[in-house]
Structure formats: structure tokens, C-alpha cells
Amino acid sequence: MYNQSFLGSYQNAARLRNSEAIAANDDDSGYLMDQALRAQQGQAIAGGIVTGLTGATTLLSNAYKDSQIRDTSMQEGQIADLARAGAYNYSNYDQLANDYAQTNFGGPNINYQDIRGMTTGQQVGSVATSALSGAATGLQIGGPWGALIGGAVGGLTGLGGVIAGNRATETRRQTLALQADLAADSAQRNFEAAHERIGDNIHRRNAVNAVAEGGQIRRQSIQQFANRVLKKGAVMQRDRKPSNVQRIMTNGGCVYRVKVK
């Protein structure tokens, strides 16, 4: 009679219904007592079900909360900005160099703890809270044995939520790190392409200026340029006369005088 759990209440009512005192009363009082004990059993069952559902909801809610990780939209936005770095129409090398110097190719700070949002101590405390909550629920339903079972269920539920959150954190961290690496590569390619575009624009402007001034634009390879320069030098060598030779025309013909230094 001292067991105040729902299971104890049900068992007490069942024992009283089967007792000799109830069986000896064949009048209305015995019938009324039996009905009261039946009602007590029904209340014990209903109370146990409601308490069990409430406790289970609390445990699942705590486990879900422990499995959640922090929002990483800020890091994702920084990664997206990094991927777009260098993809602009620069007009000169100074603009390109300024953006390049201000770009953090390492990406945002992707820290495990910042994503998880729970320290190790907080995780241990959450698991302990779930175990105590389960034990309290179990005590109301089934007494000391119910408390033992409820505490074990609550601890395992809380631990499952913490483990799920840790795994989700590691998965998100690896994903963000990979996205940051890809964004850094994209930014590097953007700057290289921008550098080539600026060079092409400068060459085109120089070409336009040369044509405007009446110059002739010819594209030639370095080998063609070298051959032309060497050929010109050879012709100049053949046309050049020695400076110490003098030619004089006379009636008898052409006389050459060599001046010896």
C-alpha cells in the first residue's frame, strides 16, 4: 500500500479485489468496493500511459535539441564571395592587384566548436539531465525498478542525440572546408583570367594607337623577328666600305690608296 507508483496502485487494487474481504461481501457494498478498485486500476493504467508519453516526449525533445548544430549561413556566404573574387571587369593592373591583396584565399574560419555550439561539459550535462528525467518518469510509472529502467532509457536517448549532433557537425565542417578549397581555386582562376584580359586590352589599345599614327602592324613570331634582324645586319656589313681605303679616278684608270695607321 506504500508504493505510490502507477504500477503499485494497479497491483494494490488487484490484490484487494482478490482478497477474502471482497469475496465475503455478497451484498451491494462488496459490489461497490469491487467497482471502486476497478476504477483505481483504470486510473493507474491511464496515468502510467500519460506519464510515459510525456516523459518520452521530453526525452525526444532534448535529444533533438542536442542533435542540432549552429547555422552556417554566414560561412556559406563568405565562401560564395570568395568564389566570385576576381570575376570583375578590371581596367588596369592596380585595381586587380588591390583586390588580389584583399582576398583571403584561406576562406572563412571553419571551427568545429563554432558549428557544434556545445562544449564537452554541456554535452555531458545534457545526457545526465536526460537520464534524470527518464528516471523520474520511470519512478512515477513503476517505482524503483521503473526509475532504473527510465534512467537508462533517458541516458541512452540523450547520448544518441549528442552523438548525432557531433556527426552532423563533422560532416558540415568537412563540407564547408571542401567548398572553401573549391572557392579559392575558382578565385585564383578568376584573377588569372582577369590578368590576361587586362593584357589583351592593353595590346589592343596600343595597336589602335599605332594604326592611328600611320604605322604598320605585323604579327610575327620571335623566330621571324630574329631572322629579319640577322639578315639586315648581314646586308649592312656587305655595303659598308673600309674607312682606310680611298678610291681616286685618274686618266689611267682607278687608283686605290690604302692609308696605313
WOTA-V513711 format. One record per pair of residues at least 12 apart in sequence whose C-alpha atoms are under 10 Angstrom apart, sorted by sequence separation. I is the first residue (numbers start at 0). J is the second residue. D is the distance in Angstrom with one decimal. If there is no record, write none. Layout:
i:I j:J d:D
i:I j:J d:D
This chain:
i:0 j:12 d:9.2
i:21 j:33 d:7.2
i:133 j:145 d:9.2
i:134 j:146 d:4.1
i:135 j:147 d:9.3
i:136 j:148 d:9.7
i:137 j:149 d:4.5
i:138 j:150 d:9.2
i:244 j:256 d:5.9
i:245 j:257 d:6.3
i:16 j:29 d:9.6
i:85 j:98 d:7.2
i:133 j:146 d:7.2
i:134 j:147 d:6.1
i:136 j:149 d:6.5
i:137 j:150 d:7.3
i:243 j:256 d:8.4
i:244 j:257 d:4.7
i:245 j:258 d:7.8
i:84 j:98 d:7.9
i:85 j:99 d:7.4
i:132 j:146 d:9.5
i:133 j:147 d:8.7
i:134 j:148 d:7.1
i:135 j:149 d:7.3
i:136 j:150 d:8.5
i:137 j:151 d:9.8
i:243 j:257 d:5.9
i:244 j:258 d:6.4
i:84 j:99 d:8.2
i:131 j:146 d:8.8
i:133 j:148 d:8.0
i:134 j:149 d:4.4
i:135 j:150 d:7.6
i:137 j:152 d:9.4
i:242 j:257 d:9.4
i:243 j:258 d:5.2
i:244 j:259 d:9.2
i:16 j:32 d:8.2
i:17 j:33 d:9.4
i:130 j:146 d:9.6
i:131 j:147 d:9.9
i:133 j:149 d:4.3
i:134 j:150 d:3.9
i:137 j:153 d:9.6
i:241 j:257 d:9.7
i:242 j:258 d:9.0
i:243 j:259 d:7.3
i:15 j:32 d:9.3
i:16 j:33 d:6.0
i:84 j:101 d:9.8
i:85 j:102 d:8.9
i:130 j:147 d:9.5
i:132 j:149 d:8.0
i:133 j:150 d:4.6
i:134 j:151 d:7.6
i:136 j:153 d:9.4
i:243 j:260 d:8.4
i:15 j:33 d:8.4
i:16 j:34 d:9.2
i:84 j:102 d:7.2
i:130 j:148 d:9.8
i:131 j:149 d:8.3
i:132 j:150 d:7.1
i:133 j:151 d:7.4
i:134 j:152 d:8.3
i:135 j:153 d:9.8
i:16 j:35 d:9.6
i:84 j:103 d:9.6
i:130 j:149 d:7.4
i:131 j:150 d:5.9
i:133 j:152 d:6.5
i:134 j:153 d:7.2
i:13 j:33 d:9.7
i:16 j:36 d:6.7
i:84 j:104 d:9.4
i:129 j:149 d:9.6
i:130 j:150 d:4.5
i:131 j:151 d:9.1
i:132 j:152 d:9.8
i:133 j:153 d:4.5
i:134 j:154 d:9.1
i:12 j:33 d:9.0
i:15 j:36 d:7.5
i:16 j:37 d:8.2
i:81 j:102 d:7.4
i:129 j:150 d:7.7
i:130 j:151 d:6.4
i:132 j:153 d:6.7
i:133 j:154 d:7.5
i:14 j:36 d:9.5
i:80 j:102 d:9.7
i:81 j:103 d:7.6
i:82 j:104 d:9.5
i:128 j:150 d:9.6
i:129 j:151 d:9.3
i:130 j:152 d:7.1
i:131 j:153 d:7.2
i:132 j:154 d:8.9
i:133 j:155 d:9.9
i:12 j:35 d:8.8
i:13 j:36 d:7.4
i:81 j:104 d:7.3
i:127 j:150 d:9.1
i:129 j:152 d:8.6
i:130 j:153 d:4.2
i:131 j:154 d:7.9
i:133 j:156 d:9.3
i:12 j:36 d:5.2
i:13 j:37 d:8.0
i:81 j:105 d:9.2
i:82 j:106 d:9.6
i:129 j:153 d:4.9
i:130 j:154 d:4.1
i:133 j:157 d:9.9
i:11 j:36 d:8.8
i:12 j:37 d:7.2
i:81 j:106 d:6.9
i:128 j:153 d:8.3
i:129 j:154 d:5.6
i:130 j:155 d:7.7
i:12 j:38 d:9.0
i:13 j:39 d:9.2
i:77 j:103 d:10.0
i:78 j:104 d:9.8
i:80 j:106 d:9.4
i:81 j:107 d:9.1
i:127 j:153 d:8.5
i:128 j:154 d:8.0
i:129 j:155 d:8.4
i:130 j:156 d:8.2
i:9 j:36 d:8.8
i:12 j:39 d:6.5
i:13 j:40 d:7.4
i:78 j:105 d:9.8
i:79 j:106 d:9.7
i:126 j:153 d:7.9
i:127 j:154 d:6.5
i:129 j:156 d:7.3
i:130 j:157 d:7.4
i:8 j:36 d:9.7
i:9 j:37 d:9.0
i:11 j:39 d:9.2
i:12 j:40 d:6.2
i:78 j:106 d:6.3
i:126 j:154 d:5.6
i:127 j:155 d:9.9
i:129 j:157 d:5.5
i:130 j:158 d:9.4
i:9 j:38 d:9.7
i:10 j:39 d:9.9
i:11 j:40 d:8.7
i:12 j:41 d:9.9
i:77 j:106 d:7.2
i:78 j:107 d:6.9
i:125 j:154 d:9.0
i:126 j:155 d:7.9
i:128 j:157 d:8.1
i:129 j:158 d:8.7
i:9 j:39 d:6.8
i:10 j:40 d:7.9
i:77 j:107 d:6.3
i:126 j:156 d:8.0
i:127 j:157 d:7.8
i:8 j:39 d:7.3
i:9 j:40 d:4.6
i:12 j:43 d:9.5
i:75 j:106 d:10.0
i:76 j:107 d:9.4
i:77 j:108 d:9.7
i:126 j:157 d:4.6
i:127 j:158 d:9.0
i:8 j:40 d:7.0
i:9 j:41 d:7.9
i:74 j:106 d:8.6
i:75 j:107 d:8.6
i:125 j:157 d:6.8
i:126 j:158 d:5.6
i:7 j:40 d:9.8
i:8 j:41 d:9.9
i:9 j:42 d:8.3
i:10 j:43 d:9.3
i:74 j:107 d:6.0
i:124 j:157 d:9.8
i:125 j:158 d:8.4
i:126 j:159 d:8.9
i:5 j:39 d:9.7
i:6 j:40 d:9.0
i:8 j:42 d:8.9
i:9 j:43 d:5.5
i:73 j:107 d:9.0
i:74 j:108 d:7.7
i:123 j:157 d:9.2
i:126 j:160 d:8.7
i:5 j:40 d:8.7
i:8 j:43 d:6.1
i:9 j:44 d:7.3
i:74 j:109 d:7.5
i:122 j:157 d:8.9
i:123 j:158 d:8.5
i:125 j:160 d:9.5
i:126 j:161 d:7.8
i:7 j:43 d:8.5
i:8 j:44 d:9.2
i:122 j:158 d:8.4
i:125 j:161 d:8.3
i:5 j:42 d:8.3
i:6 j:43 d:6.7
i:5 j:43 d:4.7
i:6 j:44 d:7.8
i:9 j:47 d:9.9
i:71 j:109 d:9.3
i:122 j:160 d:9.5
i:123 j:161 d:8.8
i:4 j:43 d:8.3
i:5 j:44 d:6.9
i:122 j:161 d:6.5
i:5 j:45 d:8.8
i:6 j:46 d:9.6
i:74 j:114 d:10.0
i:121 j:161 d:9.9
i:122 j:162 d:9.4
i:5 j:46 d:6.7
i:6 j:47 d:7.5
i:4 j:46 d:9.6
i:5 j:47 d:5.7
i:71 j:113 d:9.1
i:119 j:161 d:9.8
i:4 j:47 d:8.5
i:5 j:48 d:9.4
i:69 j:112 d:9.6
i:70 j:113 d:9.5
i:71 j:114 d:7.0
i:122 j:165 d:10.0
i:68 j:112 d:9.8
i:69 j:113 d:7.4
i:70 j:114 d:7.3
i:117 j:161 d:9.3
i:5 j:50 d:9.4
i:68 j:113 d:9.0
i:69 j:114 d:5.2
i:70 j:115 d:9.4
i:68 j:114 d:6.0
i:69 j:115 d:6.1
i:70 j:116 d:9.6
i:67 j:114 d:9.7
i:68 j:115 d:5.0
i:69 j:116 d:6.0
i:117 j:164 d:9.4
i:67 j:115 d:7.8
i:68 j:116 d:6.3
i:69 j:117 d:9.4
i:116 j:164 d:9.7
i:117 j:165 d:9.4
i:66 j:115 d:9.1
i:67 j:116 d:8.7
i:68 j:117 d:8.5
i:115 j:164 d:7.2
i:65 j:115 d:9.5
i:67 j:117 d:9.7
i:114 j:164 d:9.9
i:115 j:165 d:6.9
i:65 j:116 d:9.6
i:114 j:165 d:9.6
i:115 j:166 d:9.6
i:65 j:117 d:8.3
i:115 j:167 d:8.4
i:116 j:168 d:9.3
i:112 j:165 d:9.9
i:114 j:167 d:9.4
i:115 j:168 d:5.6
i:111 j:165 d:9.2
i:114 j:168 d:6.1
i:115 j:169 d:8.6
i:113 j:168 d:9.4
i:114 j:169 d:8.7
i:65 j:121 d:9.6
i:112 j:168 d:8.6
i:115 j:171 d:9.6
i:65 j:122 d:7.7
i:111 j:168 d:6.8
i:112 j:169 d:10.0
i:114 j:171 d:8.0
i:115 j:172 d:9.5
i:110 j:168 d:9.8
i:111 j:169 d:7.1
i:114 j:172 d:7.4
i:110 j:169 d:10.0
i:113 j:172 d:9.8
i:65 j:125 d:7.6
i:111 j:171 d:9.0
i:112 j:172 d:9.9
i:64 j:125 d:9.8
i:65 j:126 d:9.0
i:111 j:172 d:6.5
i:109 j:171 d:9.6
i:110 j:172 d:7.4
i:111 j:173 d:9.6
i:62 j:125 d:8.7
i:109 j:172 d:6.6
i:61 j:125 d:7.9
i:62 j:126 d:8.6
i:109 j:173 d:9.1
i:61 j:126 d:9.0
i:109 j:175 d:7.2
i:110 j:176 d:9.8
i:61 j:128 d:9.0
i:62 j:129 d:8.2
i:108 j:175 d:9.9
i:109 j:176 d:7.0
i:58 j:126 d:9.9
i:61 j:129 d:7.1
i:107 j:175 d:9.1
i:108 j:176 d:9.3
i:60 j:129 d:10.0
i:106 j:175 d:9.6
i:107 j:176 d:9.0
i:58 j:128 d:9.3
i:59 j:129 d:9.2
i:106 j:176 d:8.4
i:109 j:179 d:9.3
i:58 j:129 d:6.1
i:105 j:176 d:9.7
i:108 j:179 d:9.8
i:57 j:129 d:8.4
i:58 j:130 d:8.7
i:106 j:178 d:9.2
i:107 j:179 d:7.6
i:106 j:179 d:5.5
i:58 j:132 d:7.4
i:105 j:179 d:7.5
i:106 j:180 d:7.6
i:54 j:129 d:9.8
i:57 j:132 d:8.0
i:58 j:133 d:7.2
i:104 j:179 d:8.5
i:105 j:180 d:7.8
i:106 j:181 d:10.0
i:57 j:133 d:8.8
i:104 j:180 d:8.4
i:106 j:182 d:8.0
i:55 j:132 d:9.4
i:105 j:182 d:9.5
i:106 j:183 d:7.1
i:54 j:132 d:7.2
i:55 j:133 d:7.9
i:104 j:182 d:8.3
i:105 j:183 d:7.1
i:54 j:133 d:6.6
i:57 j:136 d:10.0
i:104 j:183 d:5.2
i:54 j:134 d:9.5
i:103 j:183 d:8.5
i:104 j:184 d:8.4
i:54 j:135 d:8.6
i:55 j:136 d:8.6
i:102 j:183 d:9.4
i:104 j:185 d:10.0
i:51 j:133 d:9.3
i:54 j:136 d:5.7
i:104 j:186 d:7.8
i:53 j:136 d:8.4
i:54 j:137 d:8.5
i:103 j:186 d:9.9
i:104 j:187 d:8.3
i:52 j:136 d:9.5
i:102 j:186 d:8.8
i:51 j:136 d:6.6
i:102 j:187 d:9.9
i:50 j:136 d:6.7
i:51 j:137 d:7.7
i:50 j:137 d:8.8
i:99 j:186 d:9.3
i:51 j:139 d:8.9
i:99 j:187 d:9.0
i:47 j:136 d:9.2
i:50 j:139 d:7.6
i:51 j:140 d:7.2
i:47 j:137 d:9.3
i:50 j:140 d:7.1
i:49 j:140 d:9.7
i:62 j:153 d:9.3
i:66 j:157 d:9.2
i:99 j:190 d:7.4
i:47 j:139 d:7.6
i:48 j:140 d:8.4
i:61 j:153 d:9.8
i:62 j:154 d:9.9
i:65 j:157 d:7.5
i:66 j:158 d:9.6
i:98 j:190 d:9.0
i:46 j:139 d:9.1
i:47 j:140 d:5.2
i:62 j:155 d:9.6
i:63 j:156 d:9.6
i:64 j:157 d:9.6
i:65 j:158 d:8.8
i:66 j:159 d:8.2
i:67 j:160 d:8.4
i:46 j:140 d:8.0
i:47 j:141 d:8.4
i:55 j:149 d:9.6
i:58 j:152 d:8.9
i:59 j:153 d:9.0
i:62 j:156 d:6.2
i:63 j:157 d:8.7
i:65 j:159 d:8.8
i:66 j:160 d:4.7
i:67 j:161 d:8.7
i:96 j:190 d:9.2
i:54 j:149 d:9.1
i:58 j:153 d:6.3
i:61 j:156 d:8.6
i:62 j:157 d:5.0
i:65 j:160 d:5.2
i:66 j:161 d:5.5
i:68 j:163 d:9.8
i:95 j:190 d:7.5
i:44 j:140 d:9.2
i:57 j:153 d:9.5
i:58 j:154 d:9.0
i:60 j:156 d:10.0
i:61 j:157 d:6.9
i:62 j:158 d:7.7
i:63 j:159 d:9.3
i:64 j:160 d:7.5
i:65 j:161 d:5.2
i:66 j:162 d:7.2
i:67 j:163 d:8.3
i:68 j:164 d:6.4
i:82 j:178 d:9.2
i:95 j:191 d:9.9
i:43 j:140 d:8.7
i:55 j:152 d:9.4
i:58 j:155 d:9.8
i:59 j:156 d:7.1
i:60 j:157 d:9.6
i:62 j:159 d:6.9
i:63 j:160 d:6.0
i:64 j:161 d:8.8
i:65 j:162 d:8.5
i:66 j:163 d:5.2
i:67 j:164 d:5.6
i:68 j:165 d:8.4
i:78 j:175 d:8.2
i:82 j:179 d:8.3
i:51 j:149 d:9.5
i:55 j:153 d:8.4
i:58 j:156 d:6.7
i:59 j:157 d:8.1
i:62 j:160 d:4.2
i:63 j:161 d:8.7
i:65 j:163 d:8.1
i:66 j:164 d:3.7
i:67 j:165 d:8.9
i:68 j:166 d:10.0
i:78 j:176 d:9.4
i:81 j:179 d:7.9
i:82 j:180 d:9.5
i:84 j:182 d:8.9
i:95 j:193 d:7.6
i:96 j:194 d:9.5
i:54 j:153 d:9.0
i:58 j:157 d:7.1
i:61 j:160 d:7.7
i:62 j:161 d:7.0
i:65 j:164 d:6.2
i:66 j:165 d:7.4
i:68 j:167 d:7.3
i:69 j:168 d:8.7
i:79 j:178 d:8.8
i:81 j:180 d:9.8
i:82 j:181 d:7.7
i:83 j:182 d:7.9
i:84 j:183 d:8.8
i:86 j:185 d:9.3
i:95 j:194 d:7.5
i:59 j:159 d:10.0
i:60 j:160 d:9.5
i:61 j:161 d:9.7
i:62 j:162 d:9.7
i:63 j:163 d:8.9
i:64 j:164 d:8.8
i:65 j:165 d:9.1
i:66 j:166 d:8.8
i:67 j:167 d:8.0
i:68 j:168 d:6.4
i:71 j:171 d:8.7
i:75 j:175 d:7.3
i:78 j:178 d:7.0
i:79 j:179 d:8.6
i:81 j:181 d:9.5
i:82 j:182 d:4.2
i:83 j:183 d:9.5
i:85 j:185 d:8.9
i:86 j:186 d:7.6
i:55 j:156 d:9.5
i:59 j:160 d:8.5
i:62 j:163 d:8.9
i:63 j:164 d:8.7
i:66 j:167 d:7.7
i:67 j:168 d:8.7
i:71 j:172 d:9.6
i:74 j:175 d:7.8
i:78 j:179 d:5.6
i:81 j:182 d:5.7
i:82 j:183 d:6.4
i:84 j:185 d:8.1
i:85 j:186 d:5.9
i:86 j:187 d:9.8
i:89 j:190 d:9.9
i:92 j:193 d:9.2
i:58 j:160 d:9.7
i:62 j:164 d:9.2
i:66 j:168 d:9.1
i:77 j:179 d:8.8
i:78 j:180 d:9.0
i:80 j:182 d:8.4
i:81 j:183 d:6.4
i:82 j:184 d:7.9
i:83 j:185 d:7.6
i:84 j:186 d:5.1
i:85 j:187 d:7.6
i:86 j:188 d:9.0
i:87 j:189 d:8.4
i:91 j:193 d:9.7
i:92 j:194 d:7.4
i:95 j:197 d:9.1
i:68 j:171 d:9.1
i:75 j:178 d:8.5
i:78 j:181 d:9.1
i:79 j:182 d:7.1
i:81 j:184 d:9.4
i:82 j:185 d:5.4
i:83 j:186 d:6.3
i:84 j:187 d:8.2
i:85 j:188 d:8.1
i:86 j:189 d:5.2
i:87 j:190 d:8.9
i:90 j:193 d:9.5
i:91 j:194 d:8.9
i:71 j:175 d:8.9
i:75 j:179 d:8.7
i:78 j:182 d:6.3
i:79 j:183 d:10.0
i:81 j:185 d:8.1
i:82 j:186 d:5.2
i:83 j:187 d:10.0
i:84 j:188 d:9.5
i:85 j:189 d:4.8
i:86 j:190 d:7.1
i:89 j:193 d:7.0
i:74 j:179 d:9.2
i:77 j:182 d:9.7
i:78 j:183 d:8.4
i:81 j:186 d:6.3
i:82 j:187 d:8.9
i:84 j:189 d:6.9
i:85 j:190 d:4.7
i:86 j:191 d:9.8
i:88 j:193 d:7.3
i:89 j:194 d:8.6
i:91 j:196 d:9.7
i:92 j:197 d:7.1
i:80 j:186 d:9.3
i:81 j:187 d:9.7
i:82 j:188 d:9.7
i:83 j:189 d:7.8
i:84 j:190 d:7.6
i:85 j:191 d:8.3
i:86 j:192 d:8.4
i:87 j:193 d:7.5
i:90 j:196 d:9.1
i:91 j:197 d:6.3
i:92 j:198 d:8.8
i:82 j:189 d:8.6
i:83 j:190 d:10.0
i:85 j:192 d:8.4
i:86 j:193 d:7.2
i:89 j:196 d:8.4
i:90 j:197 d:6.6
i:91 j:198 d:8.8
i:85 j:193 d:6.8
i:88 j:196 d:8.6
i:89 j:197 d:7.0
i:90 j:198 d:9.9
i:85 j:194 d:9.3
i:88 j:197 d:8.8
i:91 j:200 d:9.3
i:90 j:200 d:8.5
i:91 j:201 d:8.7
i:90 j:201 d:9.3
i:5 j:137 d:9.9
i:6 j:138 d:9.7
i:7 j:139 d:9.6
i:8 j:140 d:9.7
i:4 j:137 d:9.0
i:5 j:138 d:9.0
i:6 j:139 d:8.4
i:7 j:140 d:8.4
i:8 j:141 d:9.7
i:4 j:138 d:6.7
i:5 j:139 d:6.4
i:6 j:140 d:5.9
i:7 j:141 d:7.0
i:3 j:138 d:9.2
i:4 j:139 d:4.9
i:5 j:140 d:5.0
i:6 j:141 d:5.1
i:7 j:142 d:7.4
i:3 j:139 d:7.6
i:4 j:140 d:5.3
i:5 j:141 d:6.4
i:6 j:142 d:7.4
i:2 j:139 d:9.9
i:3 j:140 d:9.0
i:4 j:141 d:5.6
i:5 j:142 d:8.0
i:3 j:141 d:9.0
i:4 j:142 d:5.3
i:2 j:141 d:9.1
i:3 j:142 d:7.5
i:4 j:143 d:9.0
i:6 j:145 d:9.1
i:2 j:142 d:7.1
i:2 j:143 d:9.6
i:4 j:145 d:9.1
